[in-house]
Amino acid sequence: MDAATDDVARRGPLAVVKVVELAGIGPVPFAGMVLADLGAEVVRVDRPDPGPIAAISASDPTSRGKNSIVVDLKQPPGVEVVLRLAGASDILIEGHRPGVAERLGLGPDECFARNPALIYGRMTGWGQTGPLAATAGHDINYLAVSGNLAAIGPADRPLPPLNLVADYGGGAMLLLVGILAALTHARSSGEGQVVDAAMVDGSALLASVFRGLLGSGSWIEQRESNLLDGGAPFYRTYRTRDDGFMAVGALEPQFFAALLTGLGLDAADVGDQYDRSKWESMSARFAAEFASRSRAEWVDRFSGTAACVYPVLTFSESLADPHLAARRTFLEVDGIFQPAPAPRFSRTPAPIPAPARLSSADESMAEVNRILGTLGYSEAEVGMLRQKRAVR
């Protein structure tokens, strides 16, 4: 490996990839963060009037490692700046409702005219087509319609799992899969394409296994009645004496045996692990035992065993977990603890994330000038853009 190649490798597996991110909230900035973490050069296009986006501060991890420029997309010169960015980039990602980018003059057709190999990633809740495409929604709504929400939570009511499943799992992560797959095709063919990532589609896909279990008769459409939804006494959480919680995942027989040993219970008294008629009494026995000791005591008792029993840690507590500390799962970036880039690469490791950069209204004029200079703007043209406040 020569010096130049080695330098690129040290900057991550996407070190030669350029990305334009049209600023938004939720899965699009998260996807941009992951691309930046993996070495891509990400330029975020911010709005002069950011609205809810103004709540995003420099401490937000999804801003880390990106450059930014404020562009007024209501002005043709501002639209031209973004089109030039698209022309010089490999990927553009946006999260507007269907038709908004087209009305701004930044739809796929306009961008492909500048760069036929561009990957145009579109992140929406309902997708670009369908009866609900133009309507509003949030993670909880996409989970509801996809069937997932009905399966999550306690028996008496569905419970949203934060906004991890539709926004970030079915949304951002599948957007990333799509654009990287499309990028591979573009690199070999020169052909760009639109990636239509809908959170409702992605969240449905994530539940493929459970759809299969339902189809085979192995899943009951009633919460807390199944193997993995809290119904099984050996796959759920239990409250401890000090109001902490322990997470039990003793699915396999050998792990279940270790669980019983740790709890001081006899298998003959508890009953067969997979006999559903025993689950209610088994849960009661387990709950009584866990309630008899503190969380720390249970951690000590199950440490080093194969019972698959671990404490339920808060965000703050997880920072001190010995395993996560050893792996450096969390890093301190500019005074803020945040998750490190994932996954990890042996040949092209992702660099330590750079601190989040402020929008161009607050960052140096030189940085914005640099971005515009790479797009072919002269000093005079940059001055004109600033005078018209097309860029800030």
C-alpha positions, 0 to 999 in steps of 0.5 A: 500500500503506497502512502496516498492509499494508506492516507485514504484508508486511515480516513475510513472506508468512504474517504473518497465519497462526497455527500450532500445532505439537505438539512432536516431532523431525524433519520436524514441527519443520522444517515449523514452522520454515519456516512461522515463517521465512515469517512465521507465528506458530508456538506449539510445544506442548512436553511436561513430559517431552520424552524424546528432544526434550530433546536439542533445544537453543536452538541448533537452527535448527528452534526459531527464531522460535517461541513455546513453552508446556509443556502436560501433555496427560495433564490435561484442563485441558492438553488444553483449552489446546491445543484453544483454541489450535487454535480460534484458529489456521489450522494444526495440525501433529503427528507422532504415530503414528496414533491417539495424538492421538485418544487424547489428545483432540486428534484432528481431530474435537475440533479441527474442533469448535472450528475447522471451517476448521482445517488439520490436518497429520499427519506420519507415516512410513507414513501414517494407513492401511495394514498398516504404519501403526502400526509404527515406522520411520525415513527409511532404512526409508521409502526402502527400501520406496519403492524409492528406497534400492535406487537410491542409493549405490555399486554394492556397497551402498545408502547412505542420503543422510542423512535428507534424502529421506524425512524432509525432502523427501518428509516435511516439504516435502510436508506444507508443500505440502499444508497451504498448498494446504488453507489456500488452499481453507479461505480460499475455502470455510471448510472445513478438512481433514486433510492426511495426509503420509506419508514413504513416499508423499512419497519415492516421489513424489520418484522419479517421473522415475526411475520413468519412466526405468525404464518406458521402458527408460532406467534399469538397476536396478543402482547406479552404472550410470545417468546420474545415480547415479554410473555416468556418468563425467561425473556423479560425484565424483573424489578429488583429490591432497590427498584432497578431491573434485570434483563433475562434472556435465557432462551436456550435450555443450558442458559435456562438451567444457569438462570435457575441455579442463579435464582436458587430454584429447582427445575422440578419445582419450576416446570418445563421451560417451554410449557406455556401453561407454566409460564404464569407461575414461573414468572411469579416465582422469578419475580419474587426471587429478583425482588428479594435482592438489589440489582448490584447483588444480582449482578454479582451473582450472575457475573461470569455465568451463562444465564444471560442475565444483565442489569438494565442500565440507563444512558448515563450508567452505560458509560461506565459499563466495563465491557463498553468502556473496554471497547470504547463504545462511547467516546467523548467528542468536544465534551459530549459523550456519544456512541462511537462509529459502528461497525468497525473495519480492520483495513479502513478503520473509521476515524475518531469523529470530529466535533460537530461544526456550527452552521455557516452563520457561526463558522468561519467565512473561510470555510464557506468560501472553501466550499464555494471555491470547490464548486468553481465560484470566483471570489467575485461570484462568492461576494455576489452570493453573500450580498444577495444573502443566497448563502450565509 
